Amino acid sequence: MSDTYNHWTIVNLVFQHLVDQGFQPTLGAGGDPGEPAAALLRCMGITPTVEGDRRTTDATRDQLAELRARMLD
């Protein structure tokens, strides 16, 4: 049986641990933190899932809008 966790929960846990140790971590340098967060998870041996990836959601929404425009116009 494998456990699943929201990837942002794991990133938050790592960041909280770093803060507790006196560090001031940043992620994404003010930009989209998705890819740096995914890289952090991969370094820990965790494969991020696409369900929480905003880029996947945006691409799906764009594809659906394109299909609606073609089919309904």
Distance bins in CASP14 RR format, pairs under 12 A and 6 or more apart:
PFRMAT RR
TARGET T0000
AUTHOR 0000-0000-0000
RMODE 2
METHOD distances of the structure
MODEL  1
2 46 0 0 0 0 0 1 0 0 0 0 0
2 47 0 0 0 0 0 1 0 0 0 0 0
3 9 0 0 0 0 0 1 0 0 0 0 0
3 10 0 0 0 0 0 1 0 0 0 0 0
3 46 0 0 0 0 0 1 0 0 0 0 0
4 10 0 0 0 0 0 1 0 0 0 0 0
4 46 0 0 0 0 0 1 0 0 0 0 0
4 47 0 0 0 0 0 1 0 0 0 0 0
4 48 0 0 0 0 0 1 0 0 0 0 0
4 49 1 0 0 1 0 0 0 0 0 0 0
4 51 0 0 0 0 1 0 0 0 0 0 0
4 52 0 0 0 0 0 1 0 0 0 0 0
5 11 0 0 0 0 0 1 0 0 0 0 0
5 12 0 0 0 0 0 1 0 0 0 0 0
5 13 0 0 0 0 1 0 0 0 0 0 0
5 14 0 0 0 0 0 1 0 0 0 0 0
5 41 0 0 0 0 1 0 0 0 0 0 0
5 44 0 0 0 0 0 1 0 0 0 0 0
5 46 0 0 0 0 1 0 0 0 0 0 0
5 47 0 0 0 0 0 1 0 0 0 0 0
5 48 0 0 0 0 0 1 0 0 0 0 0
5 49 0 0 0 0 1 0 0 0 0 0 0
5 51 0 0 0 0 0 1 0 0 0 0 0
5 52 0 0 0 0 0 1 0 0 0 0 0
6 12 0 0 0 0 1 0 0 0 0 0 0
6 13 0 0 0 0 0 1 0 0 0 0 0
6 37 0 0 0 0 0 1 0 0 0 0 0
6 41 0 0 0 0 0 1 0 0 0 0 0
6 46 0 0 0 0 0 1 0 0 0 0 0
6 48 0 0 0 0 0 1 0 0 0 0 0
6 49 0 0 0 0 1 0 0 0 0 0 0
6 51 0 0 0 0 1 0 0 0 0 0 0
6 52 1 0 0 1 0 0 0 0 0 0 0
7 13 0 0 0 0 0 1 0 0 0 0 0
7 14 0 0 0 0 0 1 0 0 0 0 0
7 33 0 0 0 0 0 1 0 0 0 0 0
7 34 0 0 0 0 1 0 0 0 0 0 0
7 35 0 0 0 0 0 1 0 0 0 0 0
7 36 0 0 0 0 0 1 0 0 0 0 0
7 37 1 0 0 1 0 0 0 0 0 0 0
7 38 1 0 0 1 0 0 0 0 0 0 0
7 39 0 0 0 0 0 1 0 0 0 0 0
7 40 0 0 0 0 1 0 0 0 0 0 0
7 41 1 0 1 0 0 0 0 0 0 0 0
7 42 0 0 0 0 0 1 0 0 0 0 0
7 44 0 0 0 0 0 1 0 0 0 0 0
7 45 0 0 0 0 0 1 0 0 0 0 0
7 46 1 0 0 1 0 0 0 0 0 0 0
7 47 0 0 0 0 1 0 0 0 0 0 0
7 48 1 0 1 0 0 0 0 0 0 0 0
7 49 1 0 0 1 0 0 0 0 0 0 0
7 50 0 0 0 0 0 1 0 0 0 0 0
7 51 0 0 0 0 1 0 0 0 0 0 0
7 52 1 0 0 1 0 0 0 0 0 0 0
7 53 0 0 0 0 1 0 0 0 0 0 0
7 54 0 0 0 0 0 1 0 0 0 0 0
8 14 0 0 0 0 0 1 0 0 0 0 0
8 15 0 0 0 0 0 1 0 0 0 0 0
8 27 0 0 0 0 0 1 0 0 0 0 0
8 33 0 0 0 0 1 0 0 0 0 0 0
8 34 0 0 0 0 1 0 0 0 0 0 0
8 37 1 0 0 1 0 0 0 0 0 0 0
8 38 0 0 0 0 0 1 0 0 0 0 0
8 40 0 0 0 0 0 1 0 0 0 0 0
8 41 0 0 0 0 1 0 0 0 0 0 0
8 48 0 0 0 0 0 1 0 0 0 0 0
8 49 0 0 0 0 0 1 0 0 0 0 0
8 51 0 0 0 0 0 1 0 0 0 0 0
8 52 0 0 0 0 1 0 0 0 0 0 0
8 53 0 0 0 0 0 1 0 0 0 0 0
8 54 0 0 0 0 0 1 0 0 0 0 0
9 15 0 0 0 0 0 1 0 0 0 0 0
9 16 0 0 0 0 0 1 0 0 0 0 0
9 37 0 0 0 0 0 1 0 0 0 0 0
9 41 0 0 0 0 0 1 0 0 0 0 0
9 46 0 0 0 0 0 1 0 0 0 0 0
9 52 0 0 0 0 0 1 0 0 0 0 0
10 16 0 0 0 0 0 1 0 0 0 0 0
10 17 0 0 0 0 0 1 0 0 0 0 0
10 37 0 0 0 0 1 0 0 0 0 0 0
10 38 0 0 0 0 0 1 0 0 0 0 0
10 40 0 0 0 0 1 0 0 0 0 0 0
10 41 1 0 0 1 0 0 0 0 0 0 0
10 42 0 0 0 0 0 1 0 0 0 0 0
10 43 0 0 0 0 0 1 0 0 0 0 0
10 44 1 0 0 1 0 0 0 0 0 0 0
10 45 0 0 0 0 0 1 0 0 0 0 0
10 46 1 0 0 1 0 0 0 0 0 0 0
10 47 0 0 0 0 0 1 0 0 0 0 0
10 48 0 0 0 0 1 0 0 0 0 0 0
10 49 0 0 0 0 0 1 0 0 0 0 0
11 17 0 0 0 0 0 1 0 0 0 0 0
11 18 0 0 0 0 0 1 0 0 0 0 0
11 25 0 0 0 0 1 0 0 0 0 0 0
11 27 1 0 0 1 0 0 0 0 0 0 0
11 28 0 0 0 0 0 1 0 0 0 0 0
11 33 0 0 0 0 1 0 0 0 0 0 0
11 34 0 0 0 0 1 0 0 0 0 0 0
11 35 0 0 0 0 0 1 0 0 0 0 0
11 36 0 0 0 0 1 0 0 0 0 0 0
11 37 1 0 1 0 0 0 0 0 0 0 0
11 38 0 0 0 0 1 0 0 0 0 0 0
11 39 0 0 0 0 0 1 0 0 0 0 0
11 40 1 0 0 1 0 0 0 0 0 0 0
11 41 1 0 0 1 0 0 0 0 0 0 0
11 42 0 0 0 0 0 1 0 0 0 0 0
11 43 0 0 0 0 0 1 0 0 0 0 0
11 44 0 0 0 0 1 0 0 0 0 0 0
11 46 0 0 0 0 1 0 0 0 0 0 0
11 48 0 0 0 0 1 0 0 0 0 0 0
11 52 0 0 0 0 0 1 0 0 0 0 0
12 18 0 0 0 0 0 1 0 0 0 0 0
12 19 0 0 0 0 0 1 0 0 0 0 0
12 25 0 0 0 0 0 1 0 0 0 0 0
12 27 0 0 0 0 0 1 0 0 0 0 0
12 33 0 0 0 0 0 1 0 0 0 0 0
12 37 0 0 0 0 1 0 0 0 0 0 0
12 40 0 0 0 0 0 1 0 0 0 0 0
12 41 0 0 0 0 0 1 0 0 0 0 0
13 19 0 0 0 0 0 1 0 0 0 0 0
13 20 0 0 0 0 0 1 0 0 0 0 0
13 25 0 0 0 0 0 1 0 0 0 0 0
13 40 0 0 0 0 0 1 0 0 0 0 0
13 41 0 0 0 0 0 1 0 0 0 0 0
13 44 0 0 0 0 0 1 0 0 0 0 0
13 46 0 0 0 0 0 1 0 0 0 0 0
14 20 0 0 0 0 0 1 0 0 0 0 0
14 21 0 0 0 0 0 1 0 0 0 0 0
14 23 0 0 0 0 0 1 0 0 0 0 0
14 25 0 0 0 0 1 0 0 0 0 0 0
14 27 0 0 0 0 1 0 0 0 0 0 0
14 36 0 0 0 0 0 1 0 0 0 0 0
14 37 0 0 0 0 1 0 0 0 0 0 0
14 40 1 0 0 1 0 0 0 0 0 0 0
14 41 0 0 0 0 1 0 0 0 0 0 0
14 43 0 0 0 0 1 0 0 0 0 0 0
14 44 1 0 0 1 0 0 0 0 0 0 0
14 46 0 0 0 0 0 1 0 0 0 0 0
15 21 0 0 0 0 0 1 0 0 0 0 0
15 22 0 0 0 0 0 1 0 0 0 0 0
15 23 0 0 0 0 1 0 0 0 0 0 0
15 24 0 0 0 0 1 0 0 0 0 0 0
15 25 1 0 1 0 0 0 0 0 0 0 0
15 26 0 0 0 0 1 0 0 0 0 0 0
15 27 1 0 0 1 0 0 0 0 0 0 0
15 33 0 0 0 0 0 1 0 0 0 0 0
15 36 0 0 0 0 0 1 0 0 0 0 0
15 37 0 0 0 0 1 0 0 0 0 0 0
15 40 0 0 0 0 1 0 0 0 0 0 0
16 22 0 0 0 0 0 1 0 0 0 0 0
16 23 0 0 0 0 0 1 0 0 0 0 0
16 25 0 0 0 0 1 0 0 0 0 0 0
17 23 0 0 0 0 1 0 0 0 0 0 0
17 25 0 0 0 0 1 0 0 0 0 0 0
17 44 0 0 0 0 0 1 0 0 0 0 0
18 24 0 0 0 0 1 0 0 0 0 0 0
18 25 1 0 1 0 0 0 0 0 0 0 0
18 26 0 0 0 0 0 1 0 0 0 0 0
18 27 0 0 0 0 0 1 0 0 0 0 0
18 40 0 0 0 0 0 1 0 0 0 0 0
19 25 1 0 0 1 0 0 0 0 0 0 0
19 26 0 0 0 0 0 1 0 0 0 0 0
25 33 0 0 0 0 0 1 0 0 0 0 0
25 36 0 0 0 0 0 1 0 0 0 0 0
25 37 0 0 0 0 0 1 0 0 0 0 0
25 40 0 0 0 0 1 0 0 0 0 0 0
26 33 0 0 0 0 1 0 0 0 0 0 0
26 36 0 0 0 0 1 0 0 0 0 0 0
26 37 0 0 0 0 0 1 0 0 0 0 0
26 40 0 0 0 0 0 1 0 0 0 0 0
27 33 1 0 1 0 0 0 0 0 0 0 0
27 34 1 0 0 1 0 0 0 0 0 0 0
27 35 0 0 0 0 1 0 0 0 0 0 0
27 36 1 0 1 0 0 0 0 0 0 0 0
27 37 1 0 0 1 0 0 0 0 0 0 0
27 38 0 0 0 0 0 1 0 0 0 0 0
27 39 0 0 0 0 1 0 0 0 0 0 0
27 40 1 0 0 1 0 0 0 0 0 0 0
27 41 0 0 0 0 0 1 0 0 0 0 0
28 34 1 0 0 1 0 0 0 0 0 0 0
28 35 1 0 0 1 0 0 0 0 0 0 0
28 36 1 0 1 0 0 0 0 0 0 0 0
28 37 0 0 0 0 1 0 0 0 0 0 0
28 38 0 0 0 0 0 1 0 0 0 0 0
28 39 0 0 0 0 1 0 0 0 0 0 0
28 40 0 0 0 0 0 1 0 0 0 0 0
29 35 0 0 0 0 0 1 0 0 0 0 0
29 36 0 0 0 0 1 0 0 0 0 0 0
30 36 0 0 0 0 1 0 0 0 0 0 0
31 37 0 0 0 0 0 1 0 0 0 0 0
32 38 0 0 0 0 0 1 0 0 0 0 0
32 53 0 0 0 0 0 1 0 0 0 0 0
32 54 1 0 0 1 0 0 0 0 0 0 0
32 55 0 0 0 0 1 0 0 0 0 0 0
32 58 0 0 0 0 0 1 0 0 0 0 0
33 39 0 0 0 0 0 1 0 0 0 0 0
33 40 0 0 0 0 1 0 0 0 0 0 0
33 41 0 0 0 0 0 1 0 0 0 0 0
33 53 0 0 0 0 0 1 0 0 0 0 0
33 54 0 0 0 0 0 1 0 0 0 0 0
34 40 0 0 0 0 1 0 0 0 0 0 0
34 41 0 0 0 0 1 0 0 0 0 0 0
34 42 0 0 0 0 0 1 0 0 0 0 0
34 48 0 0 0 0 1 0 0 0 0 0 0
34 50 0 0 0 0 0 1 0 0 0 0 0
34 52 0 0 0 0 1 0 0 0 0 0 0
34 53 1 0 0 1 0 0 0 0 0 0 0
34 54 1 0 0 1 0 0 0 0 0 0 0
34 55 0 0 0 0 1 0 0 0 0 0 0
34 56 0 0 0 0 0 1 0 0 0 0 0
35 41 0 0 0 0 0 1 0 0 0 0 0
35 42 0 0 0 0 0 1 0 0 0 0 0
35 48 0 0 0 0 1 0 0 0 0 0 0
35 53 0 0 0 0 1 0 0 0 0 0 0
35 54 0 0 0 0 0 1 0 0 0 0 0
35 55 0 0 0 0 1 0 0 0 0 0 0
36 42 0 0 0 0 0 1 0 0 0 0 0
36 43 0 0 0 0 0 1 0 0 0 0 0
36 48 0 0 0 0 0 1 0 0 0 0 0
37 43 0 0 0 0 0 1 0 0 0 0 0
37 44 0 0 0 0 0 1 0 0 0 0 0
37 46 0 0 0 0 0 1 0 0 0 0 0
37 48 1 0 0 1 0 0 0 0 0 0 0
37 52 0 0 0 0 0 1 0 0 0 0 0
37 53 0 0 0 0 1 0 0 0 0 0 0
37 54 0 0 0 0 0 1 0 0 0 0 0
38 44 0 0 0 0 0 1 0 0 0 0 0
38 45 0 0 0 0 0 1 0 0 0 0 0
38 46 0 0 0 0 1 0 0 0 0 0 0
38 47 0 0 0 0 1 0 0 0 0 0 0
38 48 1 0 1 0 0 0 0 0 0 0 0
38 49 0 0 0 0 1 0 0 0 0 0 0
38 50 0 0 0 0 0 1 0 0 0 0 0
38 52 0 0 0 0 1 0 0 0 0 0 0
38 53 1 0 0 1 0 0 0 0 0 0 0
38 54 0 0 0 0 0 1 0 0 0 0 0
38 55 0 0 0 0 0 1 0 0 0 0 0
38 56 0 0 0 0 0 1 0 0 0 0 0
39 45 0 0 0 0 0 1 0 0 0 0 0
39 46 0 0 0 0 0 1 0 0 0 0 0
39 47 0 0 0 0 0 1 0 0 0 0 0
39 48 0 0 0 0 1 0 0 0 0 0 0
40 46 0 0 0 0 1 0 0 0 0 0 0
40 48 0 0 0 0 1 0 0 0 0 0 0
41 47 1 0 0 1 0 0 0 0 0 0 0
41 48 1 0 1 0 0 0 0 0 0 0 0
41 49 0 0 0 0 1 0 0 0 0 0 0
41 52 0 0 0 0 0 1 0 0 0 0 0
41 53 0 0 0 0 0 1 0 0 0 0 0
42 48 1 0 0 1 0 0 0 0 0 0 0
47 53 0 0 0 0 0 1 0 0 0 0 0
48 54 0 0 0 0 0 1 0 0 0 0 0
48 55 0 0 0 0 0 1 0 0 0 0 0
48 56 0 0 0 0 0 1 0 0 0 0 0
49 56 0 0 0 0 1 0 0 0 0 0 0
50 56 1 0 1 0 0 0 0 0 0 0 0
50 57 0 0 0 0 1 0 0 0 0 0 0
50 58 0 0 0 0 0 1 0 0 0 0 0
50 59 0 0 0 0 1 0 0 0 0 0 0
50 60 0 0 0 0 1 0 0 0 0 0 0
51 57 0 0 0 0 1 0 0 0 0 0 0
51 60 0 0 0 0 0 1 0 0 0 0 0
52 58 0 0 0 0 0 1 0 0 0 0 0
52 60 0 0 0 0 0 1 0 0 0 0 0
53 59 0 0 0 0 1 0 0 0 0 0 0
53 60 0 0 0 0 0 1 0 0 0 0 0
54 60 0 0 0 0 0 1 0 0 0 0 0
54 61 0 0 0 0 0 1 0 0 0 0 0
55 61 0 0 0 0 0 1 0 0 0 0 0
55 62 0 0 0 0 0 1 0 0 0 0 0
56 62 0 0 0 0 0 1 0 0 0 0 0
56 63 0 0 0 0 0 1 0 0 0 0 0
57 63 0 0 0 0 0 1 0 0 0 0 0
57 64 0 0 0 0 0 1 0 0 0 0 0
58 64 0 0 0 0 0 1 0 0 0 0 0
58 65 0 0 0 0 0 1 0 0 0 0 0
59 65 0 0 0 0 0 1 0 0 0 0 0
59 66 0 0 0 0 0 1 0 0 0 0 0
60 66 0 0 0 0 0 1 0 0 0 0 0
60 67 0 0 0 0 0 1 0 0 0 0 0
61 67 0 0 0 0 0 1 0 0 0 0 0
61 68 0 0 0 0 0 1 0 0 0 0 0
62 68 0 0 0 0 0 1 0 0 0 0 0
62 69 0 0 0 0 0 1 0 0 0 0 0
63 69 0 0 0 0 0 1 0 0 0 0 0
63 70 0 0 0 0 0 1 0 0 0 0 0
64 70 0 0 0 0 0 1 0 0 0 0 0
64 71 0 0 0 0 0 1 0 0 0 0 0
64 72 0 0 0 0 0 1 0 0 0 0 0
65 71 0 0 0 0 0 1 0 0 0 0 0
65 72 0 0 0 0 0 1 0 0 0 0 0
65 73 0 0 0 0 0 1 0 0 0 0 0
66 72 0 0 0 0 0 1 0 0 0 0 0
66 73 0 0 0 0 0 1 0 0 0 0 0
67 73 0 0 0 0 0 1 0 0 0 0 0
END
